[in-house]
Amino acid sequence: MSERVFLAKCDDCDEGCAIEVTANNRVIAIFNVEGQFYALDGVCPHQGGPLGNGQICDGVVTCPWHQWQFVVESGESLFSPAVRQPTIELEIEDGQIYARFEQTS
């Protein structure tokens, strides 16, 4: 079973930008790429940098700490095919961004 959790308003994340939110004890980076919203686990796997503070170019976020890069749609690393940042499925409704998280017992 999953739980629907409010993350942010669409207006909080301008086109070409990213924001960082916390939900379900996780840091989540939300990206607005040409009006489409994507979300990744917000903690860079390299050394814990804040992906929600990274720069976005052509659908790729660059971690501000050590320049690791990830495709925001898939979480794919541009440095190593063995590294993939977890994606978070989003739902957009009435100008608000939600995520679904699996409930643990």
Secondary structure, 3 states (H helix, E strand, C coil): CEEEEEEEEHHHCCCCCEEEEEECCEEEEEEEECCEEEEEECECCCCCCEHHHCEEECCEEECCCCCCEEECCCCEECCCCCCECCECCEEEECCEEEEEEECCC
